[in-house]
Amino acid sequence: MKMTRINIRNLFLGLMFTGSAGFISAQTTQTDSSATAVTTAQTANPAIDNLKKQIETNPKDTEALAKLATAYQEASDWTNAIDTWKKISVLLPDWAPSYYSQAYAYQSAKDDANARMAYEKYIATVKPEEVEQNKKNLAYAYFYLAFAEQQTNRDKAKEHIAKSLQYDPTNQDAVKLSKALNS
């Protein structure tokens, strides 16, 4: 059991760094997801194929599932990434990074309603002892929620942006949104 915890912790840290870099491009890059899906489907990916075979032999191998979900994300195959992250959430319902990664994949697929729900689930799932290591991701999740709600529920958006800035006061996009909401 101790080995599993170490592996999950290491995987989480790796995904956190991968996810952070991915969010930078996700926030600034427009993609045509239908064209990307066709390109992805036509291109063989040995890493994905090997991970799928590994998971066939052990469908509950959460470490292999997380690697597969990450590989799908790197290939911009958002549908399979989301499906794989959901499988992990069923196996590890209290593992917050799976919800954050689902939100990232939904956001990349331009599915804002599901991205919003996944970010909310992520926030709710982060344990108090995990807050420190999740500050940047929590800040982004709250920023996303504030941005999504700024037109429909300004008061809720103000609450979210205040939380975002509490976790990352250096985020200039959050600072700008906070100024806009509070002016």
N, C-alpha and C positions, 0 to 999 in steps of 0.2 A: 504494500500500500504506500509506503514511503517513497518508493521509486516512482510510482504513478504521480504523486504530488510534485515531485521534483520535475518530472517530465512536463506536466501540465504547467507548472510555473515557468519553466524555460520556454515552453511553447508560447505561453501568454506573452512573455517579454519579447520574444521574436516577432510575434504577430503585432504587438504594440508598435515596434519599430517599423515593421513593414506597413502597417496600417497608417501610421503617421505620414510616411513618405507618400503613400497612395492617396491620402486625403489632400495633400498639396496639389497634386495633379487633378484630383477629382473636383476640386473647387474651381480650377481654372481652365479645364479642358472640356470642350463640347465634343460629344461623340454621337455618331449615328448607331444606336445599339442594334438595329436590324442588320445593317451592313456588317457590323462587327460579329454578330452571331453567325452570319453566313460564312464569313472568313474563318472564324474559329471552327465551325463544323467541317469545313473543307480541309483544314490543316490537322494532320496527326500530331498528337502531343505525347511522346513516349512517357514523360513523367506522369501525366494524368492516367494514361493507360496502365502503367505499373501500379500506381496507387489504387486504381479501381480493382485490379486483380488482387492486391493485398487485402482490400476491404471485403472482397467476395469471400475470402477465407476466414475473415474475422470482422463481421459487420459492426461490432461494438468497439473497434479499435479507434478511439477518439483522437489519438495522436495522428494516425493515418488520415482520418476524416478531415481533421483541421488542415493537414498538408494538402489534401485534395481540394478543399474549399479555397485555400489560398492560391493553389495552382489555377483553379477556375477563374479566380479574380484576376490573376496576372494575365490570363488569356482573354479577359473581358467577357467571359461567359457567365453573365450575371444570373441567369436562370438556374444553372447548375450550382453556382456558388451559393445562392440563397437556399436551394434545396438541401445542399450538404450542410450548411450552417444550421438549418432547422433540425436535421438529424442529430447533430451534436447537442443542440438545445434539449432535445428529448432525452438523450443519454446523460447529459450534465446540465440539468435545468437551473442550477445555481451558479453556473460559470458565465459571468458577465461578458467576457470577450466575444462569446458566440453571438450575443445580441447586438453588440457594437458592430461586429463584422456583417451581420445580416443588414443592419441599418445602412452601412457603407455600400453594400451590394444593391440594396433597394434604391438608395440615392443615385448610384451610378446608372441604374436601369431606369431612372426618372420616375420611380414609383414613390412619390412623396408621402402618400397616406401610410403605406407600410413602413417606409423609412422612419416616419415620425413615431409610429407604434413601437418599432424596434429600438429606437433611441430611448423612448420612455421605459421600455422593459430593461434596457441596459442600466439606466440610472437607478431603477428600482432594485436591480440585482446586485449592484456593487455593494460589497460588505464594508462596514465601517473600517475594518482593518486593511482594506484594499484601496481606500480613497487616495492615500498619498501616491501610490504608484499609478493611479488612474486619473490624476488631475487634468492632464492635457485632453484625454478622451472625454472626461466629464465636461470640461469646458466646451469642447466642440459640440457634444450632444446637446447641452443647454443652449448654445448659440444657435444650432440648427432649429431647435424648438422655438426659440424666440423669433428667429427669422420667419419661420412658417406661420407663426401666430400674430405677427405684427399688424396685419390688416383686419383680422377677425376678432382678436381678443387682446387688445393693447395692454391691459393690466397683467394678464398672464405672461405676455411677451416681456414685460418689464421685470417680472419675477425671474423668468428664465435668464434674461441677459445679466441680471444682477448675480445669479449663481454662476454663470459662465465667467464673469469677471472675477468672482471670488476665487475660482480655480485657476484662472490664467489672466491676470490683469494686464499682461503685455499684448494680448491679441487685439491688434488694431481694428480689425473688422468688428469685433465685439464692442470696442470702445466707440466706434462710429455709430453702430446700431443703438447703443445705449444713449448716446447724445440725441439721436433722431427720435427715439421713443420718449425721452424725457424733456423734449423741447416743446 
